[in-house]
Amino acid sequence: MRKNKQENIIVQQIVNVAPDRSRKDVGTLKQSLERAESAQLPNRYKLYDLYHDVLSLDGHLSGLIGKRTKAVAGRALKFLDSKGGKVDAMDKFIGSTEFRDLVEELMNTIYWGATAIEFTIGGKFSFTSIDRRHLRPEKREIALSQYDTKGIPADTLPYVWMIGKPYNLGRLLQCSMYALYKRSGFGDFAQYVEIFGQPVRVIHYDAYDSRTKEEIKKILKDSGSSLAMMIPKQADFQMMDGKTSNGNGDLQMALIRACNEEISIAVLGNSETTSSSESSGYAQASVHSQQQMEITKSDIRFVENCLNSETFFGILRSFALPV
C-alpha cells in the first residue's frame, strides 16, 4: 500500500466548481435525468446541481430529510467483538462528533444515490466528503473535474470509501419534481398577493375632458402606489382577475400543500407524522407512525451493514482502533 503520496490525493486534486444557481424547472430536471442515465457517457453533475438547489431552498424537504436522518444518527450504538462482548474501548470513538457526522453522511447516500469519503490517516479520526458531482458510480470512479467522463478507480485508492449502488439516483429524484412545481406555486401566490393584496382604485372620467384627466392623474400619483386605473366613461371595462373562483389564493395553496404531501410520502413514507390533514385521526396517525418506524429500522440496518463492511474495518485499523 502506497502511503504519504497517496493520502488525500483526491481531495487535493479535485477542481471545485460553484453550484449552478440558474433558474430550474421540470424541463431542466428531464434534461439532467437524461444526462445522468446516458448509456454511453453518464454524468450526474447537472442532476446533483439541481438536487443541491432544491434541497438548499426548500425548507419542507430539508426538514423531512433532517428528521429521517436524525432518527438514525441519534441512536445509541455499541461495538461487539467476535464473541459478542461489548468493546468498551470503542465507546469514545462511537460517541465522537466525527462518527456522528459519518453516520449522517452514510444516510445522505439514500437521498443522493452515492457517497464517497476520503479518510485522513494518522492522528485523530477524520474524513472529507468528496463532492458528489465528481462521482461516477456506474464505473466506481472519481473524476478530478465534474465535466470529465473518466476518473480514478475508487477501489485503487486505499483511504477512499465509495458507497451506493451503480445506477441509483437517490430519493431526491422523486422529490425534485414536486419541489419545482411548489416553487412555481409560491411564485404565482406571491404575484397574486402583490396584485390583489391592496385594493384597486378605479376612476372613470369623460374621454373628452382632458383637464379632468390630468387632475385625476395627479391625484392618483400623489395618493400612493396602489394599483390605479383611469378609464373613460365611454369604455366598457371588466377585470377578469380570477377572484370569483380563487378569492383568497386557495388555488395556489392547494398546489403547495399537494406537493408537500407528495414530498413527505417520498421521504418518510407518509404525511401524517409531519402535518395533519382534514381526514386525519388517531388511528390513521398511528398507522403512519408505524410505517415510518419500519423505514427507520431499514435505515438503521443500512448504516449497520456499511459500518460492518471489511472496507470500513480496514480503515478503522489504520487509526489503531481495536476492531
Contacts in CASP RR format, 6 or more apart in sequence:
PFRMAT RR
TARGET T0000
AUTHOR 0000-0000-0000
METHOD contacts of the structure
MODEL  1
MRKNKQENIIVQQIVNVAPDRSRKDVGTLKQSLERAESAQLPNRYKLYDL
YHDVLSLDGHLSGLIGKRTKAVAGRALKFLDSKGGKVDAMDKFIGSTEFR
DLVEELMNTIYWGATAIEFTIGGKFSFTSIDRRHLRPEKREIALSQYDTK
GIPADTLPYVWMIGKPYNLGRLLQCSMYALYKRSGFGDFAQYVEIFGQPV
RVIHYDAYDSRTKEEIKKILKDSGSSLAMMIPKQADFQMMDGKTSNGNGD
LQMALIRACNEEISIAVLGNSETTSSSESSGYAQASVHSQQQMEITKSDI
RFVENCLNSETFFGILRSFALPV
1 158 0 8 1.000
2 158 0 8 1.000
3 121 0 8 1.000
6 157 0 8 1.000
6 158 0 8 1.000
6 159 0 8 1.000
7 120 0 8 1.000
7 121 0 8 1.000
7 159 0 8 1.000
8 118 0 8 1.000
8 120 0 8 1.000
8 128 0 8 1.000
8 159 0 8 1.000
9 157 0 8 1.000
10 118 0 8 1.000
10 130 0 8 1.000
10 142 0 8 1.000
10 144 0 8 1.000
10 152 0 8 1.000
10 157 0 8 1.000
10 160 0 8 1.000
11 118 0 8 1.000
11 128 0 8 1.000
11 130 0 8 1.000
13 144 0 8 1.000
14 130 0 8 1.000
14 131 0 8 1.000
14 134 0 8 1.000
14 142 0 8 1.000
14 144 0 8 1.000
14 145 0 8 1.000
15 144 0 8 1.000
15 145 0 8 1.000
15 146 0 8 1.000
16 131 0 8 1.000
17 133 0 8 1.000
17 146 0 8 1.000
19 49 0 8 1.000
19 52 0 8 1.000
19 53 0 8 1.000
20 46 0 8 1.000
20 49 0 8 1.000
20 53 0 8 1.000
21 53 0 8 1.000
24 50 0 8 1.000
24 53 0 8 1.000
24 54 0 8 1.000
24 180 0 8 1.000
25 180 0 8 1.000
25 184 0 8 1.000
26 177 0 8 1.000
26 180 0 8 1.000
26 181 0 8 1.000
28 46 0 8 1.000
28 50 0 8 1.000
29 47 0 8 1.000
29 50 0 8 1.000
29 176 0 8 1.000
29 177 0 8 1.000
29 180 0 8 1.000
31 46 0 8 1.000
32 46 0 8 1.000
32 47 0 8 1.000
32 49 0 8 1.000
32 50 0 8 1.000
33 47 0 8 1.000
33 169 0 8 1.000
33 173 0 8 1.000
35 42 0 8 1.000
35 43 0 8 1.000
35 44 0 8 1.000
35 46 0 8 1.000
35 47 0 8 1.000
36 42 0 8 1.000
36 43 0 8 1.000
36 44 0 8 1.000
36 46 0 8 1.000
36 47 0 8 1.000
36 169 0 8 1.000
37 167 0 8 1.000
37 169 0 8 1.000
41 149 0 8 1.000
42 136 0 8 1.000
42 138 0 8 1.000
43 136 0 8 1.000
43 146 0 8 1.000
43 147 0 8 1.000
43 149 0 8 1.000
44 114 0 8 1.000
44 132 0 8 1.000
44 133 0 8 1.000
44 135 0 8 1.000
44 169 0 8 1.000
45 133 0 8 1.000
45 134 0 8 1.000
45 146 0 8 1.000
45 147 0 8 1.000
47 169 0 8 1.000
47 173 0 8 1.000
48 112 0 8 1.000
48 132 0 8 1.000
48 133 0 8 1.000
49 133 0 8 1.000
50 176 0 8 1.000
51 111 0 8 1.000
51 112 0 8 1.000
51 172 0 8 1.000
51 176 0 8 1.000
54 61 0 8 1.000
54 172 0 8 1.000
54 175 0 8 1.000
54 176 0 8 1.000
54 179 0 8 1.000
54 180 0 8 1.000
55 61 0 8 1.000
55 62 0 8 1.000
55 65 0 8 1.000
55 172 0 8 1.000
56 62 0 8 1.000
57 183 0 8 1.000
58 179 0 8 1.000
58 182 0 8 1.000
58 183 0 8 1.000
58 263 0 8 1.000
60 182 0 8 1.000
60 260 0 8 1.000
60 263 0 8 1.000
60 264 0 8 1.000
61 175 0 8 1.000
61 179 0 8 1.000
61 263 0 8 1.000
61 267 0 8 1.000
64 263 0 8 1.000
64 264 0 8 1.000
64 267 0 8 1.000
64 268 0 8 1.000
64 274 0 8 1.000
65 111 0 8 1.000
65 267 0 8 1.000
67 268 0 8 1.000
67 274 0 8 1.000
68 107 0 8 1.000
68 267 0 8 1.000
68 268 0 8 1.000
68 295 0 8 1.000
68 296 0 8 1.000
68 299 0 8 1.000
69 104 0 8 1.000
69 107 0 8 1.000
69 108 0 8 1.000
71 296 0 8 1.000
71 299 0 8 1.000
72 103 0 8 1.000
72 107 0 8 1.000
72 296 0 8 1.000
72 299 0 8 1.000
72 300 0 8 1.000
72 303 0 8 1.000
73 100 0 8 1.000
73 103 0 8 1.000
73 104 0 8 1.000
73 107 0 8 1.000
74 100 0 8 1.000
75 300 0 8 1.000
77 94 0 8 1.000
78 86 0 8 1.000
78 87 0 8 1.000
78 90 0 8 1.000
78 91 0 8 1.000
78 94 0 8 1.000
79 86 0 8 1.000
79 87 0 8 1.000
79 90 0 8 1.000
79 91 0 8 1.000
79 94 0 8 1.000
79 323 0 8 1.000
80 86 0 8 1.000
80 87 0 8 1.000
81 87 0 8 1.000
87 322 0 8 1.000
89 321 0 8 1.000
89 322 0 8 1.000
90 321 0 8 1.000
90 322 0 8 1.000
90 323 0 8 1.000
93 99 0 8 1.000
93 125 0 8 1.000
93 321 0 8 1.000
96 125 0 8 1.000
98 124 0 8 1.000
98 125 0 8 1.000
98 126 0 8 1.000
98 127 0 8 1.000
99 125 0 8 1.000
101 127 0 8 1.000
102 117 0 8 1.000
102 127 0 8 1.000
103 303 0 8 1.000
105 115 0 8 1.000
105 117 0 8 1.000
105 127 0 8 1.000
105 129 0 8 1.000
106 115 0 8 1.000
106 163 0 8 1.000
106 302 0 8 1.000
106 303 0 8 1.000
106 306 0 8 1.000
106 307 0 8 1.000
107 299 0 8 1.000
107 303 0 8 1.000
108 115 0 8 1.000
109 115 0 8 1.000
109 163 0 8 1.000
109 164 0 8 1.000
110 170 0 8 1.000
110 171 0 8 1.000
110 299 0 8 1.000
110 302 0 8 1.000
111 170 0 8 1.000
111 171 0 8 1.000
111 172 0 8 1.000
112 132 0 8 1.000
112 170 0 8 1.000
112 172 0 8 1.000
113 137 0 8 1.000
113 164 0 8 1.000
113 165 0 8 1.000
113 168 0 8 1.000
113 169 0 8 1.000
113 170 0 8 1.000
113 171 0 8 1.000
114 132 0 8 1.000
114 135 0 8 1.000
114 137 0 8 1.000
114 162 0 8 1.000
114 163 0 8 1.000
114 164 0 8 1.000
114 168 0 8 1.000
115 129 0 8 1.000
115 132 0 8 1.000
115 162 0 8 1.000
115 163 0 8 1.000
115 164 0 8 1.000
116 129 0 8 1.000
116 130 0 8 1.000
116 132 0 8 1.000
116 134 0 8 1.000
116 135 0 8 1.000
116 142 0 8 1.000
116 154 0 8 1.000
116 160 0 8 1.000
116 161 0 8 1.000
116 162 0 8 1.000
116 163 0 8 1.000
117 127 0 8 1.000
117 128 0 8 1.000
117 129 0 8 1.000
117 130 0 8 1.000
117 160 0 8 1.000
117 161 0 8 1.000
117 162 0 8 1.000
117 163 0 8 1.000
118 127 0 8 1.000
118 128 0 8 1.000
118 130 0 8 1.000
118 157 0 8 1.000
118 159 0 8 1.000
118 160 0 8 1.000
118 161 0 8 1.000
119 125 0 8 1.000
119 126 0 8 1.000
119 127 0 8 1.000
119 159 0 8 1.000
119 160 0 8 1.000
119 161 0 8 1.000
119 315 0 8 1.000
119 318 0 8 1.000
120 126 0 8 1.000
120 127 0 8 1.000
120 128 0 8 1.000
120 159 0 8 1.000
121 159 0 8 1.000
121 318 0 8 1.000
121 319 0 8 1.000
122 318 0 8 1.000
122 319 0 8 1.000
123 319 0 8 1.000
125 319 0 8 1.000
125 321 0 8 1.000
130 142 0 8 1.000
130 160 0 8 1.000
131 146 0 8 1.000
133 146 0 8 1.000
134 142 0 8 1.000
134 143 0 8 1.000
134 144 0 8 1.000
134 145 0 8 1.000
134 146 0 8 1.000
135 141 0 8 1.000
135 142 0 8 1.000
135 143 0 8 1.000
135 162 0 8 1.000
136 142 0 8 1.000
136 143 0 8 1.000
136 150 0 8 1.000
136 151 0 8 1.000
137 162 0 8 1.000
137 164 0 8 1.000
137 165 0 8 1.000
137 166 0 8 1.000
137 167 0 8 1.000
137 168 0 8 1.000
138 166 0 8 1.000
138 167 0 8 1.000
139 151 0 8 1.000
139 153 0 8 1.000
139 166 0 8 1.000
140 153 0 8 1.000
140 154 0 8 1.000
140 155 0 8 1.000
140 162 0 8 1.000
140 166 0 8 1.000
141 150 0 8 1.000
141 151 0 8 1.000
141 152 0 8 1.000
141 153 0 8 1.000
141 154 0 8 1.000
142 151 0 8 1.000
142 152 0 8 1.000
142 154 0 8 1.000
142 157 0 8 1.000
142 160 0 8 1.000
142 162 0 8 1.000
143 149 0 8 1.000
143 150 0 8 1.000
143 151 0 8 1.000
143 152 0 8 1.000
144 151 0 8 1.000
144 152 0 8 1.000
154 160 0 8 1.000
154 162 0 8 1.000
155 162 0 8 1.000
159 315 0 8 1.000
159 318 0 8 1.000
161 311 0 8 1.000
161 312 0 8 1.000
161 315 0 8 1.000
163 306 0 8 1.000
171 266 0 8 1.000
171 267 0 8 1.000
174 266 0 8 1.000
175 263 0 8 1.000
175 266 0 8 1.000
175 267 0 8 1.000
178 259 0 8 1.000
178 260 0 8 1.000
178 262 0 8 1.000
178 263 0 8 1.000
178 266 0 8 1.000
179 259 0 8 1.000
179 263 0 8 1.000
181 255 0 8 1.000
181 259 0 8 1.000
182 255 0 8 1.000
182 256 0 8 1.000
182 259 0 8 1.000
182 260 0 8 1.000
182 263 0 8 1.000
185 252 0 8 1.000
185 255 0 8 1.000
185 256 0 8 1.000
186 252 0 8 1.000
186 256 0 8 1.000
188 252 0 8 1.000
189 249 0 8 1.000
189 252 0 8 1.000
189 253 0 8 1.000
189 256 0 8 1.000
192 246 0 8 1.000
192 249 0 8 1.000
192 252 0 8 1.000
195 227 0 8 1.000
195 241 0 8 1.000
196 241 0 8 1.000
196 243 0 8 1.000
198 226 0 8 1.000
198 227 0 8 1.000
199 226 0 8 1.000
200 226 0 8 1.000
200 227 0 8 1.000
200 228 0 8 1.000
200 229 0 8 1.000
200 239 0 8 1.000
201 220 0 8 1.000
201 223 0 8 1.000
201 226 0 8 1.000
201 227 0 8 1.000
201 228 0 8 1.000
201 229 0 8 1.000
202 228 0 8 1.000
202 229 0 8 1.000
202 231 0 8 1.000
202 237 0 8 1.000
203 216 0 8 1.000
203 220 0 8 1.000
203 228 0 8 1.000
203 229 0 8 1.000
203 230 0 8 1.000
203 231 0 8 1.000
204 231 0 8 1.000
204 232 0 8 1.000
204 233 0 8 1.000
205 212 0 8 1.000
205 213 0 8 1.000
205 216 0 8 1.000
205 230 0 8 1.000
205 231 0 8 1.000
205 232 0 8 1.000
205 233 0 8 1.000
206 212 0 8 1.000
206 232 0 8 1.000
206 233 0 8 1.000
207 232 0 8 1.000
207 233 0 8 1.000
207 234 0 8 1.000
207 235 0 8 1.000
213 230 0 8 1.000
216 230 0 8 1.000
217 230 0 8 1.000
220 228 0 8 1.000
220 230 0 8 1.000
229 237 0 8 1.000
231 237 0 8 1.000
245 251 0 8 1.000
246 252 0 8 1.000
260 271 0 8 1.000
260 275 0 8 1.000
261 271 0 8 1.000
261 275 0 8 1.000
261 277 0 8 1.000
264 270 0 8 1.000
264 271 0 8 1.000
264 274 0 8 1.000
264 275 0 8 1.000
265 271 0 8 1.000
268 274 0 8 1.000
268 292 0 8 1.000
268 295 0 8 1.000
269 288 0 8 1.000
269 291 0 8 1.000
269 292 0 8 1.000
269 295 0 8 1.000
270 288 0 8 1.000
270 289 0 8 1.000
270 291 0 8 1.000
270 292 0 8 1.000
271 277 0 8 1.000
271 288 0 8 1.000
272 280 0 8 1.000
272 284 0 8 1.000
272 285 0 8 1.000
272 288 0 8 1.000
272 289 0 8 1.000
273 285 0 8 1.000
273 288 0 8 1.000
273 289 0 8 1.000
273 292 0 8 1.000
276 285 0 8 1.000
306 312 0 8 1.000
313 323 0 8 1.000
314 323 0 8 1.000
316 323 0 8 1.000
317 323 0 8 1.000
END
